[in-house]
Amino acid sequence: MMLNRYLHFFFRKILLHAFFWLLVLLFFSYLLGSSNEDLKYAGSFSIFLLPVTMITTYTVIYYLIPRFLLRKKYLLFSLYSVYTLIISAFAIVISIFYGLVFIMNMNYRGMPAVSRSLLFMMTLVYLVVVAVSAFILLKQNYSSEAENKTLENKILEAQLKLKEQELHYLKMQVHPHFLFNTLNTMYGHALKKSEETPDMILKLSNLLDYLLYQVDKPWVSLDSEIDHIKDYIALEKTRFRNSLSVVMNFPAELTNINIAPMLLIPLVENSFKHGEITDGKLTIQIDLTIDDEKLWFNVKNSTKDLENSRRQNGLGLTNLEKRLELLYGKNFDLSLHRNANSFEAQLSLNYLKSLPHG
């Protein structure tokens, strides 16, 4: 493993950098050699110029940029850049002088015109420095974007898992009251040896399957939800007997419509839990209308007084609203209407625009 790391460093860093500076040396030699006769001079002179270019470049990309520019210390970056510019300009002058002494034997007039120009030589060096610095900044920007994207994906995954856990928690809170009431009713019928008991057990079995297993599915068909609402009401009728009046208005065709499970049943459960008998009956009216992308589900129950109706939006409806927010975002509206003798919950839902969920 350690050997592989060293090999990777050798090939990725040393050889790559060596190849790059070889190209820079050839670039310098080409520009400094004004004719074929000057190629030997240009190559030799470029060797004097290359160390200045390398030191200046590495100072900028490994010290000034990461330590000051990327940390947004712009004043210090500007100050040290000026220092680097002054020192490197002095080093370029020294390089020209060494080239004059060791290559041209102090024959200044014999030097090509471009190598006698300090401005041209500085431009040549700083062109390489700027090009490499720009490449490093682009690479850093790309790496930062990739890291930010990775971090964003991790945050989204964590939020999704949190949302799934919250959904599961809210689902588990939906049905305890109904099960408690139904089991009490079945217990009473069993004591009386009622013939309705087997049918009640079958309906409860279907509901338990829906509540405990189907509820973990991301989608259920709308007609399945309605069928279980009907089973739920049938079980409640055995409890209320003649003191219950339920009017259900459902469309004849409910095919090819999917919704998240347990969105409509809590509204019906709430009407039984908090509804009150007035004039000898608990009156509940349930209406469902649908179009190509939305559904409207209204449940209205009788109450004795306004004060009682204010207590009807308890834990069940609060949990339902949280589930709707997690599942459908802003693509729903749950409104509650109270008056002196009734309570009405109205749900409008764009069932085609659910959010991703588990």
N, C-alpha and C positions, 0 to 999 in steps of 0.2 A: 504493500500500500504506500509506504514512504517512498519507495523507488518510483512508483507511478506518479506520485506528486512531484518529485524532482524532475522527472522526464517531461511532465506536463508544463512545469515552470520553464524548463530549458527551451522546449520547442515553441511554447506560446509567447514567452516574453523575450528571451535572449535572441533566438534566431529571427523572430519577427521584427524586433527592433533593429537588429543588424542589417537585415534585408532592406528595411525602410531607409536607414541612413546611407546605405550603399546607393540607393536610388537618388537620395538628396545629393550625394557626392557627384554622381553622374550629371544631375541637373545643374549643379554649380559649374561643373567643368564645361558643360555645353554652352551655358550662357557667358562664361568668362572667356571661352576660346573663340575669338573673332574670326579665325581662319585655321586651316589644318596645321599651319606652322606653329600655332599657339596652343595646340592641344596639350603638349607636354607641360608647358608653363601653367595652363589653366588647371590641369589635374593636380599639379604640385601645389599651386596656390589655393585650390579648393580644400586641400588637406589642412592648411593652416586655418581656413575659415570654418571648417566643420565643427571643431570642438566648441567654439563660441556659440554656434547655432544649437548644438546639442545641450550645452549647459543652460542656455537661456530658455530653451523649450522645456526641459525637464523642471526648471525652477518654476515656470509658469503653471504647468499642468499638474505637478505633484506638490507644489507648495502654495502658490498664490490662489489658484482656483479652488482647491478643496478647503483650504484653511480660512480664506477670506470671502471669496465671491459666493461660493455655495452656502456659506453661513450668513450671507447678506451683510457682511461687514464691508460695505462699499467704500467707505472713507479710507480704511486701512488698505484695502485692495488697490485703490487708486494711488495711495502714497507709496506702497512697496512696488507697484508697477513702474512708477517714475524712477525709483531707485534702480530697479532692474534695467530699465531703458538706458539710464546714464552709464551704469557699469558695463552693460553689454556694448554700448556705443564705444566706450573707451577700449574694450577688448577687441572690437572690430578694427579700430585704429592700430592697435598693437599688431593684429594679424596682418594688416596691410604693410606695416613697417617690417615685420619679419619676412614677409614675402619679398619685399624690396631688397632686404639685406641678403637673404640666403638663396633666393632664386635669381634675382636680377642683378645681384652684385652692385647695388646702389645705382643702377641705371634707371633712373626714374622715367626718363623720356622713352625708354624702350618698353615700358609697360603698356599693355593695351589700354585704350581710353577708358573702358568700363571699369577696370580694376583701379584706376586712379581716382574714380569718383566715390567719395565717401558716402554720398546719398544713395548711389546705386547699390553699393555693398550692404548698407544698412537695410535698404528695401529688400534685398535678396534674403538676408537673414530673417528679417521680421515677417516676410511672406510665409516662410516655413513655420515660424512660431505661431502666427495667427491661424494658419491652416490647421495645424495640429490641435491648437486650443479649441477651434471651432468644432473639430471632430470629437474631441473629448467632451465638450459641452453637449453636443447632440447625443452622444452615447450616454452621458449622465442623465439627460432628459428622458431618453427612451427607457433607461433602467428605472428611473423614478416612476414613470408612468406604469411600467410593468409591475413594480412593487406596489404602487397604489391600487392597481387593478386587482392584484392578488389579495391585498388587504381588504379591498371592497368586497371581493367574492367571499372571503372568510367571514366578514361581518354579515353579509347577506345569508350565508349558510347558517350562522349562529342565530340570526333573527328568524329564519325559517324553522329551525329546530325549536326555538322558543315559542314560536307561534303554534307549532304542532303540539307541543306540550300543553300550552294554554288551551288549545281546542280540546284536547283529550280531557283536561281537567273540567272544562265547562260541560262537555258531553256527559261526564259522570254525575253532574249535579242536576241533570234534567228531570229524571224520572222517579226519585225516591218517594215523593208524596203520592204519586199515582199507584205505585206498587203497594205501599202501605194501605191505602184505602181499598184497593181491589182485594188484597188478601183478607182484610177484615170482612169485606162483603162475602167473599167465598167461604170464609169460616162460618158466617151466619147461615148461609145456604146449606153448608155441609151439615150443620147441626139440625137443620129442618129436613135433611134428606131431600132437598129440592131436586126436581128433574132437570133444572137449568144448570146444575153444577158442572156436569161434563162439558157442556157447551162453553161455559165460562172458563173452564180449565184450558180448553182448546184455543179460545181466543187469547187468553193470557199467555199461553205458550207461544203463539204467533207473535204477540207483542214483545215478549221477552227476547225472542230470536232477533227481532228488529232492533230493540233497544240495546242489546248487549253485543250483537255481532254485526248486523248490517250498518249500524251507526258508525263503525270504523271505516267504512268505505268512503271514498271522496264524493261519490255520486250515488243517488238512487233515483229511480223514475218517479215522476210526480204522481202517477196513478198508484204506485206502491205506498207512498206517504198517505194518500187519501184513503186507501184500503185500511191502513192501520189506524187512521183517525176514526173510521167507521167502527172498527173493532173496539177501539177505546170507548166510543160513545155507547156501543152496545153493552159493554161492561158497566158503564156508569148508569145505564138505564135499569140494570138489575139492582142497583143500590138505591136509586131515587124512586123507582116505580112510577106511580101516577103523578108524583110531584115534579116530574121533569118534562119539559116541552122543548124539543130540539128541531129546528128547521135547517136543513142543509141544502144549499144550492150549488151543485158542482156541474161543470161542463160535461157533456156526454163523451167528448173525445179529449183524452189527456196523454196520448201517445207521443213519443219522441221528445219529451220534455224531461230534462234531468235537473235536479237541484241537490244541494247538500242535504244530508239526512237530518231529521229532527229539527226542521225549521218551522213547520206549521203546527205540529203536535203541541209544543209548549204553549201556544196561544190558546188552544182548545183546553188544555189542562188548567191554564190560569183561570179560564172562565168557570170551570167547575170548582176550583179551589176557593175562589173568592166570590163567586156568584151567590146570591141569596134568594130564598124563596119569597116571592111577593104574590099576594092574592092566591096562595095555595100552590104556586108552581115556580120552579127555577126555569126561566125562559132563556134559551140560548139560540142565537141565529148565526149561521156560518155561511159566508158567501165567498166563492172563488170565481174570478174571471181572468182570462188569459188572452194574450195576443201573440204576435210572432216573436216578441223579445221580452215582454214583461208579464208579470202576474200580480194580481191584487187579491189579498186574502184578508177578509174582515170577520172578526168574531165579536159579537155583542151579547152581553149577559145582563140579567136583571140584578139590581141592588136595592136595598131599602132606603139608603140615604147617601148624600153626597160625601159625608165624612168617611163612610166605608169604601166608596169608590176610589177615594184618594189613596187607599192602602193597597190597591190591586196591582200596581206596578212594583212588585217586590222582587225577590231574588231571581225568580224564574224569568221574568221579562228583562231584567238587567243582564243576566247571563246570555239570553237570546240576542240582545242588542250587541253584546261584545262578540259573540260568534259571528253575527252578520258583518260587523266591521272587519273582523279577521278574514272572513271568507269572500266578501263582496266589496270591501272598501267603501266607496261613496255611492255605489250603485244600488242603494236601497233606501227606503224611508219607513220608519216605524213610528207611528203616531198614536197617541192615546187620547181618548175623548171621554170626559166624565160629565154626568149631570145628576139630577136628584134621584133618578130611579134606574139608571143604566150605566154600563161601562163598555166602551168599544175600543178594541185594538185593531188598527189598520196597518197592514204591511204591503208595501209595493216593492217589487223586486225585479231588477233586470237580470233574469236568470242566465243570460248569455255572456255576462261579463263578470265571472268569478275570478278571484285572485288565485295564483298557484298555491296549493296547500297539499299536505300529506294526508 
